[in-house]
């Protein structure tokens, strides 16, 4: 069942000479439980597309529908996790995870039960009373993920959420998120620059063209679940990675050529 429908959506930012078109008319249908990863060169409109689905930016043309209703602004039905750690520094881990639930007016006992459940899921049991400055980058992103999941959004929007982490922590976070997805089956839109990450995490991989961006390739990932890290050495993984690497490289070269 399709839960997110992106129809002829484009984005032009105003400026001299008619402005800058970041995204040309784009269509995308996202089914329930899809884990879609989006690749493409810098400046191709990946994050712009995600921000429009989040309701943080408005499309110049086209329409975005979630569960048959037009997206006109931010809402609790979409959970967003950014690359930067967007936690409230004056709140503890537990208070950060409870934040959205409190905003909904949920009873405190219910807030705490849900928050403790997701803090456990992301491996932060015992750190409930720590503040963000007392946590590593990886632990801060775990908190941000728990906060997004606790709100029970229809779709999780992730903008290079592991991009600032060291290699080892990034791999652990990939496995953690994939494990949660396999058990909870949330619908996910995940923007990344990392081709390994896109193939390992995704049920479908999108490749976007150089700016102005459009989806030029929509490739299903034929890897079974539960998906473990050793899948990265399999022929299926290697073949898909090679194809996507070539596709992305072509777009990066096109972007460089356009810049002169």
KAJO-V590409 format. One line per field, one symbol per residue. ss: DSSP state (@ for helix, = for strand, . for the rest). psi: psi as a letter, one per 20 degrees, with the letter a starting at -180 (. if undefined). burial: # if it has 24 or more other C-alpha atoms within 12 Angstrom, else .. A space follows every 50 residues. Layout:
ss=???
psi=???
burial=???
This chain:
ss=.============..@@@.============...=====......@@@@@ @@@@......======..==.......====..........=@@@@@@@@ @@@....@@@@@@@@@@@@@@.........=@@@..@@@@@@@@@@@@@@ ....=====.......@@@@@@@@@@@@@@@@@@..=====...@@@@@@ @..=====....=.======........@@@@@.@@@@@@@@@@@@@@@@ @@@@@@@@..
psi=pphpoookprpppqaqkjapohpropppppqpjqnpqprrrpjijghggg hhhijhqpqgraqpppkjppoirqqiipppprgqolqohiqrgghghigh hhhikqqhggghggghghhghjkjpijhjqqhijqrgghghgghgggghh ilqhqpponlhjhjqrgghghhhghgghggghhhlqpppopqiogggggg hqhqpppqrqppqroipooqolprqqorhihijqhgghggggghgggggg hghhgghhi.
burial=..#####.####........############################## #####.####.#####...##...#########.###....######### #.........##.###.#######..##...#....############## #############.#....#############.################# #####################.#...#.#.#.....#..##..##.###. ##........
